[in-house]
């Protein structure tokens, strides 16, 4: 498993390019502050949408999202290479 770190602005710019309401995306993303999600966690709609967008963002980099966590201004993603 590999770890990638992105500034939150990179993710928000990606959300904007996908016509996602930035305020909603930021509120959803901020929900994850200091939390780590795994596939075992039951997700709310906002969590699921944010996870889906981050997964799409990583797919463009040939990576599969395993889990992620947030600090104040960065998103740390644990990923696998898509084969």
For each residue, the residues with C-beta under 8 A, 3 or more apart:
1: 66 78 79 80
2: 63 78 79 80 81
3: 76 77 78 79
4: 58 61 63 76 77 79
5: 74 75 76 77
6: 10 11 74 75 77
7: 10 11 73 74 75
8: 11 12 29 70 73 74 75
9: 12 13
10: 6 7 13 14
11: 6 7 8 14 15 29 53 54 57 75
12: 8 9 15 16 22 25 26 29
13: 9 10 16 17
14: 10 11 17 18 53 56 57
15: 11 12 18 20 22 25 53
16: 12 13 19 20 22
17: 13 14
18: 14 15 53 56
19: 16
20: 15 16 24 25 49 53
21: 24 25
22: 12 15 16 25 26
23: 26 27
24: 20 21 27 28 46
25: 12 15 20 21 22 28 29 49 50 53
26: 12 22 23 29 30
27: 23 24 30 31 46
28: 24 25 31 46 47 49 50
29: 8 11 12 25 26 32 50 70 75
30: 26 27 33 70
31: 27 28 35 44 46 47 50
32: 29 35 37 47 50 68 69 70 75
33: 30 70 71 72
34: 69 70 71
35: 31 32 69 70
36: 67 68 69
37: 32 41 43 47 51 67 68 69
38: 41 66 67
39: 66 67
40:
41: 37 38 47
42:
43: 37 47 48 51
44: 31 47 48
45: 48 49
46: 24 27 28 31 49 50
47: 28 31 32 37 41 43 44 50 51
48: 43 44 45 51 52
49: 20 25 28 45 46 52 53
50: 25 28 29 31 32 46 47 53 54
51: 37 43 47 48 54 55 65 68
52: 48 49 55 56
53: 11 14 15 18 20 25 49 50 56 57
54: 11 50 51 57 58 65 68 75 77
55: 51 52 58 59 64 65
56: 14 18 52 53 59 60
57: 11 14 53 54 60 61
58: 4 54 55 61 63 64 65 77 79
59: 55 56 62 63 64 82
60: 56 57
61: 4 57 58
62: 59 81 82
63: 2 4 58 59 77 79 80 81 82
64: 55 58 59 79 80 81 82
65: 51 54 55 58 68 77 78 79
66: 1 38 39 78 79 80
67: 36 37 38 39 77 78
68: 32 36 37 51 54 65 75 76 77 78
69: 32 34 35 36 37 75 76
70: 8 29 30 32 33 34 35 74 75 76
71: 33 34 74 76
72: 33
73: 7 8
74: 5 6 7 8 70 71
75: 5 6 7 8 11 29 32 54 68 69 70
76: 3 4 5 68 69 70 71
77: 3 4 5 6 54 58 63 65 67 68
78: 1 2 3 65 66 67 68
79: 1 2 3 4 58 63 64 65 66
80: 1 2 63 64 66
81: 2 62 63 64
82: 59 62 63 64
83:
